[in-house]
């Protein structure tokens, strides 16, 4: 697969859900790939890239064009927040109060965040339980965070259709939150194996690595 293949599949999935492809942000997850490999996708016009390690993102951001929009998509330790805060376009993995307080620290307004939801309620995964989402979003907004939406990583599927109930559940949660917090609109869900189903269920952001860059190193 390639970047062109992914954009074509995004366009087709968006059309099936009566949306335009421009309503779906593709985050090219570039973890483990070199600046040269990222630059090859950048030169095709892409600007949104995702990393999951703070030091790796900070290093790459310092070596690549300044108009790249960096998305942090992995688990973030509170004491590492300061290393990427100024370089982050959107933090996808806000999942606890200690990280929220750390993200507030620093000059200027903190970059916007997505609340990570453990939609499959898997004990080994990070994320807020679905039952706590509304209360957590309201608290984070009350302390000054710009919460733009929800993110989830459902159980790894054997077939893409297995992810559909989880994506639909996250969309319903977003709709519930948005009743009182209308700025919470984004849905970051779907990766290489199931991003088309995620788009059909309302994803506004998908996180795709292997389908763009090939197998991880």
ABEGO torsion letter per residue (X at the ends): XBAAAAAAAAAAAAAAAGBBAAABBBBBBABGBBAAAAAAAAAAGBABBBBABAAAAAAAAAABBAABBBBBABBBBAAAAAAAAAABABBAABABAAAAAAAABEBEBBBBBBBBBBAAGBAABBEBBAAAAAAAAAAAAAAGBBBAEBBBBBBBBABAAAAAAAAAAAAAAAAAAAAABAABABBBBEBAAAAAAAAAAGBABBBBAAAAAEBBX
